[in-house]
Amino acid sequence: MASSADPDASSTPPSAPQPEPARKGVRVVVKGRVTGVGFRDWTASTAESLGLAGWVRNRRDGSVEALLSGDPAKIEDMITRRLPVGPPAATVTAVVPSPAEPVDPSAGFEIKFTV
């Protein structure tokens, strides 16, 4: 039987702590014809499919606001490729991102009331 001081002992080395995956938060305001066209539902579904957490809501000024939290590359994809197109009935004229604190990934993605 090998002793714990034996370099040939077949014990498993202690696992090093795994770094948490990088998380980023971005608040986005989407302008154009984005209310009354299913934009919130589409945003929530698209964000969830990318594994993002956060929320989306209509604003009284006719824009849609969202908080996207998660993998920086997936947030970038959402902001640069997906939000500018939106659902079929939408016409997006601007996507304005700004930094935000990320949310806990277990929070999921929520559709909030209009503000």
N, C-alpha and C positions, 0 to 999 in steps of 0.2 A: 504494500500500500504506500503511495507517495505521500510524503509529508508536505505541509503547506509551504515549507521553505524550499522544496525541490523545484527547480526551474522546469523540469519535465512534467510536472503535475498537470493533469488534464482538467483543471477547473476553468470555469468560464470567467473571464475578467469582468470586473464590475463595469456595467454600461455607463458610458459618459452621458451626462444630461444632454438631451437633444435641444438645440436652439429652437425657439418658437418660430414658426414661419413668419416672414415679414408681412405686416398688415399695414394698410394705409386707409385713410378716410378722406373722402372728397364730397363736398356739398356741391350739387349741380342745379342750376336753374335752366330750364328748357323753355324757349320762347317759340311762338308761332301758333298754328292751329293745333293745340295740344290738349284742350279740354273738350269733353263730350265726344271723344273719338277712341276711348278705351286705352288712353296712354298710361294711366296708372296701373291697370291690370297687366298690360304688356310689359311695363317696366318691372313690376314685381316678378312676373314669370321669367323674364329674361335674366334679371339679376340672380334669381334663385338657381336657374340653370347653369350660371357661371360660378355658383357657390358663394355669392356675395350676401352680406347682411346689410340691414339698414331699413330705410323707409322711403315712401313717396307720397306726395300730396299735391292737390291742386291749390293754386293761390288765387285770391280774388282778382288779381290783375290779369288773369287769363293764362299765366304761365304754370308750369309744373316744377316743383322743387323735390329733389331727392338727396338722400344721404347714402352713399355707397361705401361699403367697408369690406376689406378683404385683401386678397392677393393684388399687389400693385399692377401686374400685367393684365389681369382680368378687368380691373377698374379702367385701365387705359383703353382696353378693347371696348368696353361699354361706352366710354365717353367719345372715343374717336370714330368707332365704326357703327355702333348700334343706335345710340340715342339720336345722332343726326338724321337717321332714317325713320325710326319709330314704327308704330303700327301702320297698316296700309292707309287708313283715313287721315293720318296726321300730316301736317306740313311744318317741319321744323325750320325755323329761321336762325336760331342761335342756341348754342350749348355753352353755358358760362360756368366753368368749374372754379371752386375755391377750396383751400385746405380745410379739413375738419378732423376732429378726433375720431379714430376708429371705434366701432362698437363691438361688443362681445359677439363672436361668431354664432354662439348658441341662440342669440336673439332672433335669428331668422330675418325675413324681410316682411315689413308691415305696410299696409295701405292706411294712411292717416286721413283725418278729416281736413277739409279746406280751411286755410287760414287767410 
